[in-house]
Amino acid sequence: MVTEATQQAFYEGSKTEKFPLTVNDVVSVKEGPRSGSRASVIQIEAEAPEPQYLIEYGDGSDEIVPLSRLRWK
């Protein structure tokens, strides 16, 4: 579940410590089957217990990934 305020901030590009990613940010996956893959953030999917984002890989596939598995800096 994502509140309307969080979703609006996500699409407006407003970043916070808890939600450091916004739409179209480029990330890489830190662990899991697609470790090292780069992707674009498409949507925020959940706020708790930690943010989860829908990301899209270069091949067009997508996946919901928790923030702790993403690298963005």
trRosetta pair geometry for C-beta under 8 A, 3 or more apart (Angstrom, degrees):
i j d omega theta_ij theta_ji phi_ij phi_ji
1 46 6.6 49 34 -128 39 72
1 47 6.8 -51 89 21 65 100
1 48 7.9 -13 58 36 88 91
2 6 5.2 -120 -174 83 88 122
2 7 5.2 100 131 -59 120 98
2 10 8.0 -19 -178 -9 139 145
2 44 5.4 126 -118 110 149 103
2 45 6.9 -159 -39 158 125 12
2 46 6.5 -126 -59 -106 88 22
2 47 5.6 133 -110 -34 63 98
3 6 4.6 94 59 7 85 102
3 7 6.9 -153 93 -4 44 87
3 47 6.9 15 1 -36 86 152
4 7 5.7 -57 -146 40 32 112
4 8 6.1 35 155 -22 67 107
5 8 5.8 -53 -146 35 28 112
5 9 6.4 28 155 -17 63 106
6 9 5.8 -55 -148 38 31 110
6 10 6.3 37 151 -26 64 106
6 19 6.6 170 -154 -68 99 162
6 44 6.5 -109 139 103 105 153
6 47 5.9 -70 -134 -86 177 124
7 10 5.5 -51 -150 31 32 117
7 11 6.6 19 158 -8 65 106
7 44 6.4 -152 -103 58 64 114
8 11 6.2 -62 -150 42 29 102
8 12 6.1 21 155 -14 66 115
9 12 5.7 -63 -140 44 29 108
9 14 3.9 -77 -162 65 88 119
9 16 7.5 7 155 -16 146 110
9 19 7.0 91 106 93 124 147
9 22 7.8 -106 136 -107 66 108
10 14 7.6 -64 -52 53 22 78
10 19 6.8 -89 -84 169 87 135
10 21 7.9 17 -138 104 92 67
10 22 5.4 173 -163 -131 52 71
10 23 6.2 94 149 -33 82 87
10 43 7.7 70 139 -155 145 44
10 44 4.7 -123 -103 -9 160 127
11 22 7.4 171 -77 -167 12 97
11 23 5.4 35 -115 -15 53 136
12 22 7.7 -87 73 -148 42 135
13 22 4.6 113 -123 143 46 165
13 23 7.3 -80 -75 41 68 85
14 22 7.0 126 43 -89 35 134
15 19 6.6 -146 -148 105 52 73
15 20 5.3 41 -166 -146 111 43
15 21 7.2 78 -117 -25 103 10
15 22 5.9 -99 -70 -30 86 110
16 19 4.9 46 48 46 93 82
16 20 7.1 -104 73 -71 40 51
17 20 6.9 1 -150 -65 22 94
18 51 6.9 133 155 -35 75 119
19 22 7.9 76 145 -69 98 71
19 44 7.1 -4 -144 -112 121 146
19 47 7.9 -43 -76 -126 116 84
19 51 5.6 134 -106 -84 74 151
20 67 7.5 108 37 -150 97 127
20 72 6.7 168 118 63 114 145
21 25 4.8 -132 -153 49 85 152
21 27 6.9 -11 -117 -62 137 128
21 41 5.0 169 165 -88 123 168
21 44 7.8 153 88 -84 98 97
21 51 7.5 168 37 130 106 146
21 53 6.0 -29 91 -79 146 154
21 67 7.2 -166 3 -115 123 98
21 70 7.3 -5 -56 112 148 152
21 72 6.1 -157 -89 -81 102 165
22 25 5.7 106 57 -32 56 113
22 41 7.0 130 95 92 22 139
23 41 6.2 -138 -126 104 27 94
23 42 7.0 24 -137 -157 80 22
23 43 7.4 22 -101 -81 92 41
24 40 5.7 -20 -140 -169 44 113
24 41 6.6 -50 18 62 12 79
25 40 7.1 147 74 -155 37 61
25 41 4.5 15 52 19 87 124
25 72 6.0 9 157 -146 125 128
26 38 6.2 2 -176 -173 100 106
26 39 7.4 161 -152 84 59 33
26 40 5.9 -37 -97 -97 61 66
26 41 7.8 -128 -68 -3 17 82
26 72 7.4 143 89 -139 51 79
27 38 7.2 161 87 -152 38 59
27 39 5.8 -25 66 66 85 82
27 40 7.6 136 19 -113 79 18
27 41 6.1 71 -8 -49 119 95
27 53 7.8 100 8 86 159 148
27 55 6.2 -85 56 -120 122 139
27 70 4.5 -16 -178 -165 138 113
27 71 6.4 141 -167 69 78 45
27 72 4.7 -41 -107 -86 85 87
28 36 6.4 -19 -179 -159 115 27
28 37 6.6 166 -151 85 72 34
28 38 5.0 -39 -93 -93 82 64
28 39 7.4 135 -104 17 34 74
28 70 7.3 137 70 -158 38 63
28 71 4.9 -23 63 61 89 101
28 72 7.8 175 20 -77 66 42
29 32 6.1 -76 167 52 125 108
29 34 4.9 60 53 101 162 90
29 35 5.6 -120 109 -110 99 32
29 36 6.7 -35 67 23 83 24
29 37 5.0 16 22 52 116 84
29 39 6.9 49 -38 4 96 119
29 55 7.8 177 -68 82 98 158
29 65 6.6 -110 -113 -136 100 159
29 69 6.1 -3 -155 149 76 97
29 70 6.5 -45 -106 -103 46 60
29 71 7.7 -106 -21 17 1 86
30 35 6.7 -24 133 -134 22 85
30 68 8.0 -90 48 142 138 52
30 69 5.3 -153 45 -168 96 49
30 70 6.5 -146 -9 -82 99 7
30 71 5.2 111 -67 -30 98 101
31 35 5.4 1 -128 -97 24 111
31 69 5.6 -102 48 -137 84 92
32 35 5.7 155 56 -55 51 81
32 65 7.8 -139 22 -125 160 110
32 69 6.1 28 -13 -159 124 137
34 37 4.1 -43 168 13 97 138
34 57 7.0 -105 -161 -85 147 138
34 63 7.1 173 18 12 149 160
37 57 5.8 -23 163 -122 130 116
38 57 7.6 116 86 -137 48 70
38 58 6.8 45 80 -33 89 110
39 55 3.9 72 127 161 137 116
39 56 5.8 162 -167 75 97 32
39 57 4.8 -54 -99 -86 101 54
39 58 7.4 -122 -100 -25 57 65
39 63 7.8 -79 -121 41 168 98
40 55 6.6 158 76 -159 34 75
40 56 5.3 -20 59 58 88 90
41 53 5.1 -42 -138 176 100 139
41 54 7.6 104 -163 76 58 53
41 55 5.6 -44 -98 -102 48 80
42 53 7.6 136 44 171 62 88
42 54 4.7 -60 66 102 105 98
42 55 6.4 159 4 -116 90 23
42 56 5.1 74 -45 -18 125 106
42 62 6.7 -31 12 -132 148 132
43 53 6.9 160 84 -160 45 66
43 54 4.2 14 53 40 93 118
44 47 7.5 45 159 -71 120 69
44 51 6.4 -55 -147 -161 105 103
44 52 7.5 113 -167 78 61 50
44 53 5.8 -43 -108 -104 52 74
44 54 7.7 -123 -60 13 8 81
45 52 4.5 -57 69 100 106 98
45 53 6.3 165 7 -112 94 16
45 54 5.4 107 -49 -36 114 87
45 64 5.1 -19 12 -136 170 118
46 51 6.8 162 88 -150 64 35
46 52 4.1 29 42 33 101 110
47 51 6.1 -12 -131 -95 39 67
50 66 5.3 61 89 -164 117 111
50 67 5.4 -122 154 35 109 106
50 68 6.1 20 135 -22 163 104
51 66 7.2 127 88 -157 50 62
51 67 4.4 59 70 -37 95 125
52 64 5.5 34 161 174 115 99
52 65 6.7 173 -156 85 76 27
52 66 5.0 -45 -99 -95 82 57
52 67 7.1 -109 -82 -23 35 73
53 64 7.1 174 88 -149 29 60
53 65 6.0 -26 63 62 79 77
53 67 6.9 85 -8 -74 105 69
53 70 7.0 6 41 -38 128 157
54 62 5.8 20 -180 173 92 124
54 63 7.5 170 -148 86 56 28
54 64 5.3 -33 -91 -93 66 72
55 62 6.4 173 87 -151 41 76
55 63 6.0 -19 58 62 87 76
55 64 7.8 142 13 -106 72 24
55 65 5.6 -17 9 20 121 120
55 70 7.5 160 -56 -101 148 127
56 60 6.9 -21 -173 -149 104 28
56 61 7.3 164 -152 88 62 33
56 62 4.6 -35 -97 -94 68 95
57 60 7.1 -34 76 33 76 21
57 61 5.1 0 42 63 115 82
57 62 7.0 -166 7 -85 76 39
57 63 7.5 39 -26 5 105 103
65 69 5.1 -110 -179 77 104 121
65 70 5.9 111 120 -55 124 103
66 69 5.4 88 66 8 77 101
66 70 7.7 -155 101 -7 43 95
67 70 5.8 -71 -153 35 40 111
